[in-house]
Amino acid sequence: MRIAFPEKGRAAEDLLREMEGMKAGDADWRSGRVPLYVFGATPEVEAIGKAAFNAFFTENALGARRAFASLRRMEDEVVAMALDLFARRKAPRAA
């Protein structure tokens, strides 16, 4: 599919409405039908995730090593927590 880059922008409302319409044929993940492809959580956790994403929307994570130490720190922390979870499955921690 080839689409020409538009000559001028569009109204945000129109663009968002079109994008929302694109979801019409998507799987209903909120009903638990596709747990593999989504990050489902409580509404509160979803709101925090959206806020966090928007707070760093413009920073490119590819620049985490040189320009955005905050992104590097967050990435390192997520990886460390994931590794901790995997390690727990192999050998339970002492209390």
C-alpha positions as CSV (number, residue, x, y, z in Angstrom):
1,M,0.0,0.0,0.0
2,R,1.3,3.4,-0.9
3,I,-0.1,6.6,0.6
4,A,1.1,10.0,-0.3
5,F,2.2,12.3,2.5
6,P,-0.6,14.9,3.0
7,E,0.1,18.4,1.8
8,K,-1.4,19.9,5.0
9,G,-2.4,18.7,8.4
10,R,-5.9,17.6,9.6
11,A,-8.0,18.6,12.6
12,A,-7.1,16.6,15.6
13,E,-10.7,15.6,16.2
14,D,-11.0,14.2,12.7
15,L,-7.8,12.3,13.0
16,L,-8.7,10.8,16.4
17,R,-12.2,9.9,15.2
18,E,-10.7,8.1,12.2
19,M,-8.2,6.2,14.3
20,E,-10.9,5.2,16.8
21,G,-12.9,3.8,13.8
22,M,-9.9,1.7,12.7
23,K,-10.3,-0.2,15.9
24,A,-13.7,-1.5,14.9
25,G,-12.4,-4.8,13.6
26,D,-9.8,-5.3,16.4
27,A,-10.0,-8.2,18.9
28,D,-11.9,-7.4,22.1
29,W,-8.9,-7.6,24.4
30,R,-10.8,-6.1,27.3
31,S,-12.9,-9.3,27.5
32,G,-9.7,-11.4,27.9
33,R,-9.7,-12.7,24.3
34,V,-6.1,-11.8,23.4
35,P,-3.9,-11.6,26.6
36,L,-0.7,-12.1,24.7
37,Y,-0.9,-8.9,22.8
38,V,-1.9,-6.3,25.4
39,F,-0.8,-4.8,28.7
40,G,-4.1,-5.2,30.5
41,A,-4.4,-3.9,34.0
42,T,-6.8,-2.1,36.4
43,P,-8.1,1.3,35.2
44,E,-5.8,3.0,37.7
45,V,-2.7,1.2,36.4
46,E,-3.8,1.9,32.8
47,A,-4.1,5.7,33.6
48,I,-0.6,5.7,35.2
49,G,0.9,3.9,32.2
50,K,-0.7,6.4,29.8
51,A,0.5,9.3,31.9
52,A,4.1,7.9,32.0
53,F,4.1,7.2,28.3
54,N,2.9,10.8,27.5
55,A,5.5,12.3,29.9
56,F,8.3,10.7,27.8
57,F,6.5,10.7,24.4
58,T,9.0,12.9,22.6
59,E,12.2,11.4,23.9
60,N,13.6,8.6,21.8
61,A,14.7,5.6,23.8
62,L,17.5,5.0,21.2
63,G,19.2,8.0,22.8
64,A,19.0,6.6,26.3
65,R,22.8,6.1,26.5
66,R,23.8,9.6,25.3
67,A,21.0,12.0,25.8
68,F,18.3,10.7,28.1
69,A,19.7,9.2,31.3
70,S,16.2,9.0,32.8
71,L,15.1,6.6,30.1
72,R,18.2,4.5,30.5
73,R,17.6,4.3,34.3
74,M,13.9,3.2,33.8
75,E,14.9,0.6,31.2
76,D,17.6,-0.8,33.4
77,E,15.1,-1.0,36.3
78,V,12.5,-2.8,34.3
79,V,15.1,-5.3,33.0
80,A,16.4,-5.8,36.6
81,M,12.8,-6.4,37.9
82,A,12.1,-8.9,35.0
83,L,15.3,-10.8,35.8
84,D,14.3,-10.8,39.4
85,L,11.0,-12.4,38.5
86,F,12.6,-15.0,36.4
87,A,15.1,-15.8,39.2
88,R,12.3,-16.2,41.7
89,R,10.8,-19.0,39.6
90,K,14.0,-20.9,39.7
91,A,14.7,-20.6,43.4
92,P,12.4,-18.9,46.0
93,R,13.9,-16.1,48.0
94,A,14.5,-16.6,51.7
95,A,12.1,-14.6,53.9
